[in-house]
Amino acid sequence: MGSRRWLQRVGGPAGAGPRARALATWTLVGSNLLLASSCTKYDRPKIERAILDDSAQQRHWPVRSVECPAQVELRKGDTFVCVIHFEDDQRVDAEVLQEDDAGNFRWQVKARVEPMADVLARLQKQLPASASGAKVTCDPRAVLISRKGEQLSCTAETPASRLELDVRVEDDEGKLSIKAKP
């Protein structure tokens, strides 16, 4: 994955540019999990907690838990997969890269994950002029994991009208298309 695409996906402080958000994320994860250089034991709870905290604090994802493998041998450059469980029972894999033999790591999710509040705001802006100012609601979920072909049933409602919408994820980057149901 190109570094530019990666940087665009990393969460960070509001208003910060992608590079600043990426630096803040790696700094946070690194500081949360810096292990003593003499310690080469895999510390599963610390890794899970660091991913959970970063998901909630930096990315604003509603995560219920993180599950990493029971045993991992620490070797620089190796990767393993942890599973992030969202509050609505959706799951996504987090690839963890071991940066050294001391337990320092960084992680990434290859899919775009977006809190539903952000998705609804984007949909609001994409509504046709006839539905301008409508309140948009979609089927209940905590996040949208952008996978090409994923569909949502949504409604755009004003005091005077109600419009049923089919929303489709067009690519893995999260591009959405909206079609009004007849």
C-alpha positions in Angstrom: 0.0 0.0 0.0 1.4 3.4 -0.9 2.4 5.7 2.0 0.1 8.4 0.8 -3.0 6.2 0.9 -1.9 4.9 4.3 -1.5 8.4 5.7 -5.0 9.3 4.5 -6.5 6.5 6.5 -4.8 7.1 9.8 -6.9 9.0 12.4 -5.5 11.8 14.4 -6.2 15.1 16.1 -9.1 17.1 14.5 -7.9 19.6 12.0 -4.4 18.0 11.6 -3.1 17.1 8.2 -2.6 13.5 7.2 1.2 13.5 8.1 0.6 15.1 11.5 -2.2 12.6 12.2 0.0 9.7 11.2 2.9 10.9 13.4 0.4 11.4 16.3 -0.9 7.9 15.8 2.5 6.2 15.7 3.7 8.3 18.6 0.7 7.3 20.7 1.0 3.6 19.8 4.7 3.6 20.3 4.5 5.3 23.7 1.7 3.0 24.8 3.7 -0.1 24.1 7.3 0.7 24.5 8.8 -2.3 26.2 12.1 -2.5 28.0 14.8 -3.4 25.5 15.8 -6.5 27.5 12.2 -7.8 27.4 11.5 -9.9 24.4 8.3 -11.5 25.7 5.1 -11.1 23.6 2.7 -9.0 25.7 -0.7 -9.7 24.2 -2.8 -7.6 26.7 -0.6 -4.5 26.1 -0.9 -4.9 22.3 -4.6 -5.4 22.5 -5.0 -2.4 24.8 -2.8 -0.1 22.6 -4.9 -1.0 19.5 -8.2 -0.5 21.5 -7.1 2.9 22.9 -5.8 4.1 19.6 -9.0 3.1 17.8 -11.1 5.0 20.3 -9.0 8.0 21.0 -7.4 8.7 17.6 -9.8 7.2 15.1 -13.1 7.6 17.1 -14.1 4.1 16.4 -16.7 2.4 18.8 -14.6 -0.7 19.5 -15.8 -3.3 22.0 -12.6 -5.4 22.0 -9.4 -6.4 20.2 -8.3 -10.0 20.0 -4.7 -10.9 19.1 -3.1 -14.4 18.7 -2.2 -16.2 22.0 1.4 -16.7 21.0 3.7 -14.7 18.7 7.4 -14.9 18.4 9.0 -11.5 18.4 11.1 -10.9 15.3 11.7 -7.6 13.6 9.6 -7.4 10.4 7.2 -10.2 11.1 3.5 -9.5 11.0 0.5 -11.0 12.7 -3.2 -10.3 12.6 -5.5 -9.0 15.4 -9.2 -8.8 15.1 -11.0 -5.5 16.1 -14.6 -6.1 17.3 -16.9 -3.2 17.0 -19.9 -2.5 19.3 -22.3 -3.6 16.6 -20.6 -7.0 16.1 -18.8 -6.1 12.9 -15.2 -7.1 12.7 -12.1 -6.1 10.8 -8.5 -7.4 10.7 -5.7 -5.3 11.9 -2.3 -6.2 10.5 0.5 -5.7 13.1 4.1 -5.2 12.0 6.8 -5.8 14.6 9.3 -3.0 14.3 12.0 -4.7 16.4 12.7 -7.6 18.6 11.8 -5.6 21.8 8.0 -5.6 21.1 7.6 -2.2 19.4 5.0 -2.3 16.7 2.7 -0.4 14.4 -0.6 -1.5 13.0 -3.0 -0.8 10.1 -6.4 -1.8 8.9 -6.5 -2.3 5.1 -10.2 -1.5 4.8 -11.5 2.1 5.3 -13.4 2.2 8.5 -15.6 5.2 9.2 -17.9 6.0 12.1 -21.5 6.1 10.9 -21.9 9.7 12.1 -19.2 10.6 9.5 -20.9 8.5 6.8 -24.3 10.2 7.5 -22.7 13.6 7.2 -21.2 12.7 3.8 -24.5 11.3 2.6 -26.2 14.5 3.7 -23.9 16.5 1.4 -24.6 14.1 -1.5 -28.4 14.4 -1.4 -30.2 15.7 -4.4 -31.5 19.3 -4.3 -35.0 18.0 -3.8 -34.0 16.5 -0.5 -31.8 19.3 0.7 -32.0 19.7 4.5 -33.4 16.3 5.1 -32.3 14.2 8.0 -30.5 11.0 6.9 -30.7 7.8 8.8 -29.4 4.3 7.8 -29.7 0.8 9.0 -28.1 0.6 12.5 -24.4 0.0 12.6 -21.6 1.6 14.5 -19.2 1.9 11.5 -19.1 1.5 7.8 -16.3 -0.9 6.7 -15.9 0.1 3.1 -15.9 -3.0 0.9 -16.8 -2.6 -2.7 -20.5 -3.6 -3.2 -21.6 -3.1 0.4 -25.1 -1.7 0.5 -27.0 0.4 3.0 -30.7 1.1 3.3 -31.2 4.7 4.2 -33.9 7.3 4.5 -33.8 11.1 3.9 -36.7 12.7 5.8 -38.0 16.3 5.9 -41.1 17.4 7.8 -43.0 17.2 4.4 -41.5 14.2 2.7 -39.7 10.9 3.1 -37.3 9.5 0.5 -36.0 5.9 0.6 -32.4 5.6 -0.5 -30.2 2.7 -1.7 -26.6 3.6 -0.8 -23.8 1.5 -2.3 -20.0 1.5 -1.6 -18.4 1.8 -5.0 -14.8 1.1 -4.0 -12.6 0.1 -1.1 -11.8 3.8 -0.5 -15.3 4.5 0.6 -16.8 6.2 -2.4 -20.6 6.1 -2.0 -23.4 6.3 -4.6 -27.0 7.2 -3.7 -30.1 6.2 -5.7 -33.6 7.1 -4.6 -36.0 4.1 -4.5 -39.0 4.5 -6.7 
